[in-house]
Amino acid sequence: MAIVGYARVSTEDQSTEAQILDLRKFGCTEIFRENASGADRERPQLKAVLSRVRKGDTLVVVRIDRLARSLAHLLDVIDTLERRDVAFKSLGDPIDTGSPQGKFTLQILGAVAEFERSLIRERTKAGVRAAKAIGKKPGNPGLIAKDPLSRRRVARARDDRLTERVIAGADEFLPIVQRLRPGHPWDRVVDVLNTAVKKRPGDNPAPWTRDALIRAVRRLVADGLADPGVLKAAPRRSRKGFCQISGQLAESACSG
């Protein structure tokens, strides 16, 4: 049960030392430092700390604005941590998911976020109705016009969200993948994962497929979170030998 800290400043000429001192004073045994804008969700050290923490750990920041610059992003991160049984604490704010008071504060923030989403949906619907009334087509003008740049931007945003989910759920499936690959084909690795009830990361978990697993592992390799060797071609193996190994892995994964 480790206490892991995350410290962030926006520019290279700023220092994280004051945050480091507060985090160490609180008891953090490991601290991740970052120089990046809080508006950037694709921060390397944020990805690293979310991949590092395990069940029973606590992620600590000095203030919540060091972790996220929007309420939506903050709640997304905390939801990811809670699904993995990792607590979150902000030293300068009344947020501590390990305490009843902190959870109550988080519930209030969640209600505020839902209210904001409701307002956005209503404004969007009103905008669509107004656009139709004057003969305009609702939606992204660039996508409607099939602009290549707009399409790439939308695809990149969708890809970024998927990468976040994969990294957040990597500790659920990556250890099994690393033990089986590249010694066994992807189809058989998928069989083990689905037998071990290791669902795909996301809001609506679904069984793994071969293509989905390969894409997820490639993302982790690209971010330096998985050994590139797992992507090598698998040698021909007997089905009997694989079943013995996969059965042991699935049994240990389910019991764990």
GUVEXVO-218619 format. One record per residue (C-alpha): x, y, z; residue in one letter. Coordinates in steps of 0.1 Angstrom, whole numbers, padded with zeros to 4 digits. Last residue first. Layout:
N
pt c1:X c2:Y c3:Z residuo:a
...
# end
This chain:
256
pt c1:-0063 c2:-0133 c3:-0074 residuo:g
pt c1:-0084 c2:-0165 c3:-0078 residuo:s
pt c1:-0095 c2:-0155 c3:-0113 residuo:c
pt c1:-0059 c2:-0147 c3:-0124 residuo:a
pt c1:-0045 c2:-0178 c3:-0108 residuo:s
pt c1:-0070 c2:-0200 c3:-0126 residuo:e
pt c1:-0066 c2:-0182 c3:-0159 residuo:a
pt c1:-0028 c2:-0185 c3:-0157 residuo:l
pt c1:-0029 c2:-0223 c3:-0148 residuo:q
pt c1:-0054 c2:-0230 c3:-0176 residuo:g
pt c1:-0033 c2:-0210 c3:-0201 residuo:s
pt c1:-0002 c2:-0230 c3:-0193 residuo:i
pt c1:-0019 c2:-0265 c3:-0196 residuo:q
pt c1:-0039 c2:-0254 c3:-0226 residuo:c
pt c1:-0007 c2:-0241 c3:-0244 residuo:f
pt c1:0010 c2:-0275 c3:-0240 residuo:g
pt c1:-0020 c2:-0293 c3:-0255 residuo:k
pt c1:-0024 c2:-0269 c3:-0284 residuo:r
pt c1:0011 c2:-0276 c3:-0296 residuo:s
pt c1:0032 c2:-0246 c3:-0305 residuo:r
pt c1:0042 c2:-0228 c3:-0338 residuo:r
pt c1:0063 c2:-0198 c3:-0330 residuo:p
pt c1:0047 c2:-0164 c3:-0322 residuo:a
pt c1:0055 c2:-0133 c3:-0343 residuo:a
pt c1:0069 c2:-0104 c3:-0322 residuo:k
pt c1:0046 c2:-0079 c3:-0306 residuo:l
pt c1:0054 c2:-0090 c3:-0271 residuo:v
pt c1:0090 c2:-0081 c3:-0278 residuo:g
pt c1:0082 c2:-0044 c3:-0278 residuo:p
pt c1:0081 c2:-0046 c3:-0239 residuo:d
pt c1:0052 c2:-0025 c3:-0225 residuo:a
pt c1:0048 c2:0009 c3:-0210 residuo:l
pt c1:0070 c2:0028 c3:-0234 residuo:g
pt c1:0041 c2:0048 c3:-0248 residuo:d
pt c1:0043 c2:0031 c3:-0282 residuo:a
pt c1:0045 c2:-0003 c3:-0265 residuo:v
pt c1:0013 c2:0005 c3:-0245 residuo:l
pt c1:-0005 c2:0017 c3:-0277 residuo:r
pt c1:0006 c2:-0015 c3:-0295 residuo:r
pt c1:-0007 c2:-0036 c3:-0267 residuo:v
pt c1:-0042 c2:-0020 c3:-0270 residuo:a
pt c1:-0042 c2:-0024 c3:-0308 residuo:r
pt c1:-0032 c2:-0061 c3:-0305 residuo:i
pt c1:-0059 c2:-0067 c3:-0279 residuo:l
pt c1:-0087 c2:-0051 c3:-0300 residuo:a
pt c1:-0076 c2:-0070 c3:-0331 residuo:d
pt c1:-0077 c2:-0104 c3:-0313 residuo:r
pt c1:-0110 c2:-0097 c3:-0295 residuo:t
pt c1:-0114 c2:-0091 c3:-0258 residuo:w
pt c1:-0148 c2:-0094 c3:-0241 residuo:p
pt c1:-0167 c2:-0062 c3:-0234 residuo:a
pt c1:-0164 c2:-0035 c3:-0207 residuo:p
pt c1:-0189 c2:-0006 c3:-0211 residuo:n
pt c1:-0172 c2:0024 c3:-0196 residuo:d
pt c1:-0138 c2:0013 c3:-0209 residuo:g
pt c1:-0110 c2:-0012 c3:-0204 residuo:p
pt c1:-0115 c2:-0046 c3:-0221 residuo:r
pt c1:-0126 c2:-0073 c3:-0197 residuo:k
pt c1:-0102 c2:-0096 c3:-0178 residuo:k
pt c1:-0127 c2:-0124 c3:-0169 residuo:v
pt c1:-0098 c2:-0150 c3:-0166 residuo:a
pt c1:-0115 c2:-0170 c3:-0194 residuo:t
pt c1:-0116 c2:-0138 c3:-0215 residuo:n
pt c1:-0079 c2:-0132 c3:-0210 residuo:l
pt c1:-0070 c2:-0168 c3:-0216 residuo:v
pt c1:-0089 c2:-0170 c3:-0249 residuo:d
pt c1:-0074 c2:-0137 c3:-0260 residuo:v
pt c1:-0039 c2:-0151 c3:-0255 residuo:v
pt c1:-0049 c2:-0181 c3:-0276 residuo:r
pt c1:-0060 c2:-0158 c3:-0305 residuo:d
pt c1:-0028 c2:-0137 c3:-0301 residuo:w
pt c1:-0005 c2:-0167 c3:-0308 residuo:p
pt c1:0017 c2:-0181 c3:-0280 residuo:h
pt c1:0054 c2:-0176 c3:-0271 residuo:g
pt c1:0053 c2:-0139 c3:-0280 residuo:p
pt c1:0036 c2:-0134 c3:-0257 residuo:r
pt c1:0022 c2:-0155 c3:-0229 residuo:l
pt c1:0037 c2:-0140 c3:-0197 residuo:r
pt c1:0036 c2:-0104 c3:-0211 residuo:q
pt c1:-0001 c2:-0108 c3:-0221 residuo:v
pt c1:-0010 c2:-0120 c3:-0186 residuo:i
pt c1:0008 c2:-0091 c3:-0170 residuo:p
pt c1:-0009 c2:-0066 c3:-0195 residuo:l
pt c1:-0045 c2:-0075 c3:-0187 residuo:f
pt c1:-0056 c2:-0058 c3:-0154 residuo:e
pt c1:-0025 c2:-0037 c3:-0150 residuo:d
pt c1:-0032 c2:-0020 c3:-0183 residuo:a
pt c1:-0066 c2:-0006 c3:-0173 residuo:g
pt c1:-0056 c2:0030 c3:-0169 residuo:a
pt c1:-0033 c2:0028 c3:-0199 residuo:i
pt c1:-0060 c2:0014 c3:-0222 residuo:v
pt c1:-0086 c2:0040 c3:-0210 residuo:r
pt c1:-0063 c2:0069 c3:-0217 residuo:e
pt c1:-0054 c2:0055 c3:-0251 residuo:t
pt c1:-0090 c2:0053 c3:-0260 residuo:l
pt c1:-0095 c2:0090 c3:-0252 residuo:r
pt c1:-0065 c2:0099 c3:-0273 residuo:d
pt c1:-0077 c2:0079 c3:-0303 residuo:d
pt c1:-0111 c2:0097 c3:-0302 residuo:r
pt c1:-0093 c2:0131 c3:-0301 residuo:a
pt c1:-0070 c2:0120 c3:-0329 residuo:r
pt c1:-0099 c2:0108 c3:-0351 residuo:a
pt c1:-0117 c2:0141 c3:-0346 residuo:v
pt c1:-0086 c2:0161 c3:-0355 residuo:r
pt c1:-0079 c2:0139 c3:-0385 residuo:r
pt c1:-0114 c2:0143 c3:-0398 residuo:r
pt c1:-0112 c2:0181 c3:-0394 residuo:s
pt c1:-0079 c2:0181 c3:-0414 residuo:l
pt c1:-0094 c2:0160 c3:-0442 residuo:p
pt c1:-0124 c2:0183 c3:-0447 residuo:d
pt c1:-0154 c2:0161 c3:-0455 residuo:k
pt c1:-0176 c2:0192 c3:-0458 residuo:a
pt c1:-0199 c2:0179 c3:-0431 residuo:i
pt c1:-0168 c2:0170 c3:-0411 residuo:l
pt c1:-0155 c2:0205 c3:-0414 residuo:g
pt c1:-0188 c2:0221 c3:-0406 residuo:p
pt c1:-0191 c2:0201 c3:-0374 residuo:n
pt c1:-0228 c2:0195 c3:-0367 residuo:g
pt c1:-0261 c2:0211 c3:-0375 residuo:p
pt c1:-0271 c2:0219 c3:-0412 residuo:k
pt c1:-0284 c2:0254 c3:-0417 residuo:k
pt c1:-0319 c2:0262 c3:-0430 residuo:g
pt c1:-0328 c2:0290 c3:-0406 residuo:i
pt c1:-0350 c2:0269 c3:-0384 residuo:a
pt c1:-0325 c2:0240 c3:-0386 residuo:k
pt c1:-0298 c2:0261 c3:-0370 residuo:a
pt c1:-0321 c2:0272 c3:-0342 residuo:a
pt c1:-0332 c2:0236 c3:-0334 residuo:r
pt c1:-0295 c2:0225 c3:-0334 residuo:v
pt c1:-0286 c2:0254 c3:-0311 residuo:g
pt c1:-0314 c2:0246 c3:-0287 residuo:a
pt c1:-0303 c2:0210 c3:-0286 residuo:k
pt c1:-0267 c2:0220 c3:-0279 residuo:t
pt c1:-0277 c2:0244 c3:-0252 residuo:r
pt c1:-0298 c2:0217 c3:-0236 residuo:e
pt c1:-0269 c2:0192 c3:-0238 residuo:r
pt c1:-0245 c2:0218 c3:-0223 residuo:i
pt c1:-0269 c2:0225 c3:-0195 residuo:l
pt c1:-0272 c2:0188 c3:-0187 residuo:s
pt c1:-0234 c2:0184 c3:-0188 residuo:r
pt c1:-0230 c2:0213 c3:-0163 residuo:e
pt c1:-0256 c2:0196 c3:-0140 residuo:f
pt c1:-0237 c2:0163 c3:-0142 residuo:e
pt c1:-0205 c2:0181 c3:-0133 residuo:a
pt c1:-0222 c2:0198 c3:-0103 residuo:v
pt c1:-0235 c2:0164 c3:-0091 residuo:a
pt c1:-0201 c2:0149 c3:-0094 residuo:g
pt c1:-0185 c2:0177 c3:-0074 residuo:l
pt c1:-0211 c2:0171 c3:-0047 residuo:i
pt c1:-0203 c2:0134 c3:-0047 residuo:q
pt c1:-0166 c2:0142 c3:-0044 residuo:l
pt c1:-0173 c2:0163 c3:-0014 residuo:t
pt c1:-0192 c2:0134 c3:0002 residuo:f
pt c1:-0163 c2:0111 c3:-0006 residuo:k
pt c1:-0139 c2:0134 c3:0011 residuo:g
pt c1:-0161 c2:0135 c3:0042 residuo:q
pt c1:-0165 c2:0097 c3:0043 residuo:p
pt c1:-0127 c2:0093 c3:0041 residuo:s
pt c1:-0104 c2:0073 c3:0017 residuo:g
pt c1:-0117 c2:0093 c3:-0013 residuo:t
pt c1:-0099 c2:0124 c3:0002 residuo:d
pt c1:-0110 c2:0157 c3:-0013 residuo:i
pt c1:-0113 c2:0187 c3:0011 residuo:p
pt c1:-0087 c2:0206 c3:-0008 residuo:d
pt c1:-0050 c2:0216 c3:-0002 residuo:g
pt c1:-0036 c2:0181 c3:0005 residuo:l
pt c1:-0056 c2:0165 c3:-0023 residuo:s
pt c1:-0062 c2:0128 c3:-0017 residuo:k
pt c1:-0070 c2:0099 c3:-0040 residuo:f
pt c1:-0076 c2:0062 c3:-0031 residuo:a
pt c1:-0068 c2:0033 c3:-0055 residuo:v
pt c1:-0093 c2:0004 c3:-0056 residuo:d
pt c1:-0089 c2:0000 c3:-0094 residuo:r
pt c1:-0123 c2:0013 c3:-0102 residuo:r
pt c1:-0117 c2:0041 c3:-0077 residuo:e
pt c1:-0086 c2:0052 c3:-0096 residuo:l
pt c1:-0103 c2:0054 c3:-0129 residuo:t
pt c1:-0132 c2:0073 c3:-0113 residuo:d
pt c1:-0107 c2:0097 c3:-0098 residuo:i
pt c1:-0091 c2:0103 c3:-0132 residuo:v
pt c1:-0125 c2:0109 c3:-0149 residuo:d
pt c1:-0137 c2:0131 c3:-0121 residuo:l
pt c1:-0106 c2:0154 c3:-0124 residuo:l
pt c1:-0110 c2:0155 c3:-0162 residuo:h
pt c1:-0146 c2:0166 c3:-0160 residuo:a
pt c1:-0139 c2:0192 c3:-0133 residuo:l
pt c1:-0113 c2:0208 c3:-0155 residuo:s
pt c1:-0077 c2:0218 c3:-0150 residuo:r
pt c1:-0065 c2:0184 c3:-0137 residuo:a
pt c1:-0038 c2:0170 c3:-0114 residuo:l
pt c1:-0020 c2:0201 c3:-0102 residuo:r
pt c1:-0053 c2:0219 c3:-0101 residuo:d
pt c1:-0064 c2:0194 c3:-0074 residuo:i
pt c1:-0039 c2:0208 c3:-0050 residuo:r
pt c1:-0008 c2:0192 c3:-0033 residuo:v
pt c1:-0014 c2:0159 c3:-0050 residuo:v
pt c1:-0016 c2:0124 c3:-0035 residuo:v
pt c1:-0024 c2:0090 c3:-0051 residuo:l
pt c1:-0031 c2:0063 c3:-0025 residuo:t
pt c1:-0023 c2:0026 c3:-0030 residuo:d
pt c1:-0046 c2:-0002 c3:-0019 residuo:g
pt c1:-0049 c2:-0017 c3:-0054 residuo:k
pt c1:-0020 c2:-0005 c3:-0076 residuo:r
pt c1:-0005 c2:0028 c3:-0087 residuo:v
pt c1:0021 c2:0027 c3:-0115 residuo:r
pt c1:-0001 c2:0030 c3:-0147 residuo:s
pt c1:-0018 c2:0062 c3:-0133 residuo:l
pt c1:0016 c2:0075 c3:-0123 residuo:v
pt c1:0031 c2:0069 c3:-0158 residuo:a
pt c1:0001 c2:0084 c3:-0176 residuo:k
pt c1:0004 c2:0115 c3:-0155 residuo:l
pt c1:0042 c2:0115 c3:-0161 residuo:q
pt c1:0037 c2:0114 c3:-0199 residuo:p
pt c1:0010 c2:0142 c3:-0200 residuo:r
pt c1:-0017 c2:0134 c3:-0225 residuo:e
pt c1:-0045 c2:0153 c3:-0207 residuo:r
pt c1:-0030 c2:0187 c3:-0216 residuo:d
pt c1:-0050 c2:0214 c3:-0199 residuo:a
pt c1:-0027 c2:0212 c3:-0169 residuo:g
pt c1:0002 c2:0224 c3:-0191 residuo:s
pt c1:0034 c2:0204 c3:-0187 residuo:a
pt c1:0065 c2:0201 c3:-0165 residuo:n
pt c1:0059 c2:0169 c3:-0146 residuo:e
pt c1:0073 c2:0152 c3:-0115 residuo:r
pt c1:0063 c2:0117 c3:-0102 residuo:f
pt c1:0068 c2:0111 c3:-0065 residuo:i
pt c1:0075 c2:0078 c3:-0047 residuo:e
pt c1:0075 c2:0073 c3:-0009 residuo:t
pt c1:0049 c2:0099 c3:-0002 residuo:c
pt c1:0046 c2:0105 c3:0035 residuo:g
pt c1:0028 c2:0138 c3:0040 residuo:f
pt c1:0061 c2:0155 c3:0045 residuo:k
pt c1:0073 c2:0140 c3:0012 residuo:r
pt c1:0043 c2:0155 c3:-0006 residuo:l
pt c1:0048 c2:0189 c3:0010 residuo:d
pt c1:0085 c2:0189 c3:0001 residuo:l
pt c1:0078 c2:0178 c3:-0035 residuo:i
pt c1:0052 c2:0205 c3:-0039 residuo:q
pt c1:0077 c2:0232 c3:-0029 residuo:a
pt c1:0103 c2:0216 c3:-0052 residuo:e
pt c1:0082 c2:0215 c3:-0083 residuo:t
pt c1:0100 c2:0244 c3:-0099 residuo:s
pt c1:0090 c2:0268 c3:-0126 residuo:q
pt c1:0113 c2:0278 c3:-0155 residuo:d
pt c1:0103 c2:0247 c3:-0174 residuo:e
pt c1:0066 c2:0257 c3:-0176 residuo:t
pt c1:0033 c2:0244 c3:-0163 residuo:s
pt c1:0042 c2:0229 c3:-0129 residuo:v
pt c1:0032 c2:0194 c3:-0118 residuo:r
pt c1:0037 c2:0172 c3:-0087 residuo:a
pt c1:0022 c2:0137 c3:-0084 residuo:y
pt c1:0027 c2:0117 c3:-0052 residuo:g
pt c1:0024 c2:0080 c3:-0044 residuo:v
pt c1:0015 c2:0066 c3:-0010 residuo:i
pt c1:0022 c2:0028 c3:-0013 residuo:a
pt c1:0000 c2:0000 c3:0000 residuo:m
# end
